[in-house]
Amino acid sequence: MIGLRILPMNSKDIGEAYKIEQLSYRTPWSKAMFMMDYLLNNNSRYYSAKRMGRVVGFIAVWNEKERLHIVNIAVHPDYRRKGIGKRLIEFAIQLAKREGKKEIYLEVRVSNIAAQMLYKQAGFEVYRKKPNYYDDGEDGLVMKKVINENFRD
Ligand SMILES: CC(C)(COP(=O)(O)OP(=O)(O)OC[C@H]1O[C@@H](n2cnc3c(N)ncnc32)[C@H](O)[C@@H]1OP(=O)(O)O)[C@@H](O)C(=O)NCCC(=O)NCCS
């Protein structure tokens, strides 16, 4: 998508990002949880995908020593299937590479085929199932991508 930029999330953008969160999930994080993670969690980083000054998507990652954990990724419903999700995932993969991580991983609902397709396209593979992982009882899949084959513990 022309004119799309991915930038560390500005505190002015958090409201727009939270709207996307609400439009994107059956059980969105509460606004308080979202804000606390953004503001107070030293291991979390949020990045906005912006176009013409508007937030059209975002990604959140947690730093976990050897791994980068994608904890949230969402694209505004009006802007889906335009390659923004792919750009956000590629951005996170580059971040993991630059930071010398062993792996990048995430959890996804077994029913969320759109997201699973996106991750597979980016080279992620299903690693294991987490039964009952979500609040409503749905199973989760852990999908991961090895970043550095030669990583030494
Ligand atoms: C998952 C999500 C982030 C994808 O964002 P997006 O910007 O639409 O994705 P892209 O346009 O970059 O799609 C890249 C590839 O992913 C796959 N994909 C994306 N949406 C898909 C869909 N609805 N059905 C099937 N495949 C899909 C396709 O392989 C696509 O490539 P293609 O368009 O060349 O066929 C978006 O659907 C979303 O915000 N969903 C709600 C939140 C969510 O479920 N987040 C993931 C939580 S684990």
The ligand as an SDF file (V2000), in Angstrom:
LIG
                    3D

 48 50  0  0  0  0  0  0  0  0999 V2000
   -5.3580  -11.0220   10.4920 C   0  0  0  0  0  0  0  0  0  0  0  0
   -5.2910   -9.5750    9.9820 C   0  0  0  0  0  0  0  0  0  0  0  0
   -4.3290   -8.7570   10.8620 C   0  0  0  0  0  0  0  0  0  0  0  0
   -4.7480   -9.6180    8.5240 C   0  0  0  0  0  0  0  0  0  0  0  0
   -4.5340   -8.2760    8.0920 O   0  0  0  0  0  0  0  0  0  0  0  0
   -4.6140   -7.8570    6.5490 P   0  0  0  0  0  0  0  0  0  0  0  0
   -3.9850   -6.5080    6.4260 O   0  0  0  0  0  0  0  0  0  0  0  0
   -5.9710   -8.0100    6.0530 O   0  0  0  0  0  0  0  0  0  0  0  0
   -3.6770   -8.9750    5.8870 O   0  0  0  0  0  0  0  0  0  0  0  0
   -2.9290   -8.8740    4.4720 P   0  0  0  0  0  0  0  0  0  0  0  0
   -3.7300   -8.0810    3.5010 O   0  0  0  0  0  0  0  0  0  0  0  0
   -1.5170   -8.4490    4.6980 O   0  0  0  0  0  0  0  0  0  0  0  0
   -2.9540  -10.4090    4.0330 O   0  0  0  0  0  0  0  0  0  0  0  0
   -1.7850  -11.1730    3.8330 C   0  0  0  0  0  0  0  0  0  0  0  0
   -2.1750  -12.6210    3.5750 C   0  0  0  0  0  0  0  0  0  0  0  0
   -2.8540  -13.1780    4.7080 O   0  0  0  0  0  0  0  0  0  0  0  0
   -3.8880  -14.0680    4.2600 C   0  0  0  0  0  0  0  0  0  0  0  0
   -5.2070  -13.5180    4.6150 N   0  0  0  0  0  0  0  0  0  0  0  0
   -5.4790  -12.3070    5.1660 C   0  0  0  0  0  0  0  0  0  0  0  0
   -6.8090  -12.1830    5.3960 N   0  0  0  0  0  0  0  0  0  0  0  0
   -7.3680  -13.3350    4.9700 C   0  0  0  0  0  0  0  0  0  0  0  0
   -8.7050  -13.8080    4.9460 C   0  0  0  0  0  0  0  0  0  0  0  0
   -9.7400  -13.0540    5.3920 N   0  0  0  0  0  0  0  0  0  0  0  0
   -8.9270  -15.0420    4.4640 N   0  0  0  0  0  0  0  0  0  0  0  0
   -7.9180  -15.8190    4.0220 C   0  0  0  0  0  0  0  0  0  0  0  0
   -6.6170  -15.4170    4.0040 N   0  0  0  0  0  0  0  0  0  0  0  0
   -6.3590  -14.1990    4.4770 C   0  0  0  0  0  0  0  0  0  0  0  0
   -3.7530  -14.1450    2.7640 C   0  0  0  0  0  0  0  0  0  0  0  0
   -2.8420  -15.1960    2.4890 O   0  0  0  0  0  0  0  0  0  0  0  0
   -3.1570  -12.7930    2.4390 C   0  0  0  0  0  0  0  0  0  0  0  0
   -2.4660  -12.7610    1.2380 O   0  0  0  0  0  0  0  0  0  0  0  0
   -3.2840  -12.3850   -0.1250 P   0  0  0  0  0  0  0  0  0  0  0  0
   -4.1450  -11.1820    0.1660 O   0  0  0  0  0  0  0  0  0  0  0  0
   -2.1800  -12.1150   -1.0950 O   0  0  0  0  0  0  0  0  0  0  0  0
   -4.1080  -13.5940   -0.4260 O   0  0  0  0  0  0  0  0  0  0  0  0
   -6.7100   -8.9230    9.9250 C   0  0  0  0  0  0  0  0  0  0  0  0
   -7.6000   -9.8010    9.2950 O   0  0  0  0  0  0  0  0  0  0  0  0
   -7.2660   -8.5750   11.3070 C   0  0  0  0  0  0  0  0  0  0  0  0
   -7.0180   -7.4960   11.8470 O   0  0  0  0  0  0  0  0  0  0  0  0
   -8.0470   -9.5060   11.8870 N   0  0  0  0  0  0  0  0  0  0  0  0
   -8.6700   -9.2710   13.2090 C   0  0  0  0  0  0  0  0  0  0  0  0
   -7.6460   -9.3140   14.3200 C   0  0  0  0  0  0  0  0  0  0  0  0
   -6.9320  -10.6480   14.3600 C   0  0  0  0  0  0  0  0  0  0  0  0
   -7.5300  -11.7010   14.2040 O   0  0  0  0  0  0  0  0  0  0  0  0
   -5.6150  -10.6060   14.6210 N   0  0  0  0  0  0  0  0  0  0  0  0
   -4.7830  -11.8040   14.7490 C   0  0  0  0  0  0  0  0  0  0  0  0
   -4.8620  -12.3170   16.1390 C   0  0  0  0  0  0  0  0  0  0  0  0
   -3.8370  -13.7510   16.3540 S   0  0  0  0  0  0  0  0  0  0  0  0
  1  2  1  0
  2  3  1  0
  2  4  1  0
  2 36  1  0
  4  5  1  0
  5  6  1  0
  6  7  2  0
  6  8  1  0
  6  9  1  0
  9 10  1  0
 10 11  2  0
 10 12  1  0
 10 13  1  0
 13 14  1  0
 14 15  1  0
 15 16  1  0
 15 30  1  0
 16 17  1  0
 17 18  1  0
 17 28  1  0
 18 19  1  0
 18 27  1  0
 19 20  2  0
 20 21  1  0
 21 22  1  0
 21 27  2  0
 22 23  1  0
 22 24  2  0
 24 25  1  0
 25 26  2  0
 26 27  1  0
 28 29  1  0
 28 30  1  0
 30 31  1  0
 31 32  1  0
 32 33  2  0
 32 34  1  0
 32 35  1  0
 36 37  1  0
 36 38  1  0
 38 39  2  0
 38 40  1  0
 40 41  1  0
 41 42  1  0
 42 43  1  0
 43 44  2  0
 43 45  1  0
 45 46  1  0
 46 47  1  0
 47 48  1  0
M  END
$$$$
